[in-house]
Amino acid sequence: MPKPSDVTTGGSSSSTSRPEVYGYNSEATVPVPGRFTSSIYRMTYTGWGELVKCMCCPLFSCNLGPVVVVDQGWVGVTTRFGVFETTLGPGLYVLNPATQAVQKVCMKMQTFEIPRQAAMTRDNLSVQVDAVTFVTVVDPFLALFHVEDYHRAVKTLAASTLLRVIGEHDLQDMFHDRAKINDAMTRIMQDKTSGWGLKVASVEMRDITIAETMQRAMAQIAEANREAQSKVIVAEGQRKAAFVFAQASDAMEQHPMALQLQWFETLRQIAAEKNSTVIVPDSVIGSLSGLVAPRLEPSTGAGPVTGRGVAETKSQ
């Protein structure tokens, strides 16, 4: 643990330049009303504070008295009589309780959750969006003295930026171009908070909620698009099949027997089902009578198959 030390002896170089931002200069020669009286009070408070420090020396081992401990990842901003004096790194320090005060600032990346916001998109649709912002303090002096409460300021700015960006995009863009929208919000936040001593690492939209009626409408649109695509695919298949059928008809016209064979293949497929009745046109039987007769005469003695009519076959 570092040895206790008075912060007045270990101040940084910024302690002489920072107060000038607010018009304060310890070496100014402009007469100030009551300056002599103020100097007396300053010396009095400083003396009482040093006396308290000396009296509390036996208690320093127990972290009691005018002692402040700055943890790793934090810095302490010291003010004397309300005026910025120096910044403190991690360690243990002894203060003058009558004249000095220390405010701790977290230098680690901080997460700010943006509550759910009701917004209107560019295409006049109502949505509810929540987001999260990642911010790091890079200048504790600006974070404390240039903005009243940077936590609340960042949340308010992030919420207003979110509503503004959503109003500039359509609902479809919010789902497809979410990364671009996040980058746009990050740039806007960084430009606005640069004077606050903050660095915005990222702004991310987490959840986009729409009304149930809109969800059903979007689902119907998606179903209609899928159905239209399926009809186009079927029509394309029929168009290709038509060319194939045309080529097949030309081949069957040149070879009539191919048509008969196709008829038999169709009959075979129909007969595969039980309890089915197959009606064969007489044109088919008449064209095949010349082929069937020579095979039937040796066994049955029947003459060639002639005549017209229909043949019925039943499959059990």
Salt bridges, closest charged atoms under 4 A:
ASP6 OD2 - LYS53 NZ 2.89
GLU50 OE1 - LYS53 NZ 3.52
GLU85 OE2 - ARG80 NE 3.21
GLU113 OE2 - ARG206 NH1 3.98
ASP130 OD2 - ARG116 NH2 3.99
ASP130 OD2 - ARG206 NH2 3.60
ASP139 OD2 - ARG18 NH2 2.80
GLU148 OE1 - ARG152 NH2 3.90
ASP149 OD1 - HIS151 ND1 3.66
GLU168 OE2 - ARG164 NE 3.62
ASP170 OD1 - ARG122 NE 3.07
ASP173 OD2 - ARG122 NH2 3.75
ASP207 OD2 - ARG116 NH2 3.41
GLU227 OE2 - LYS231 NZ 3.82
GLU236 OE2 - ARG239 NH2 2.49
GLU265 OE2 - ARG268 NH2 2.67
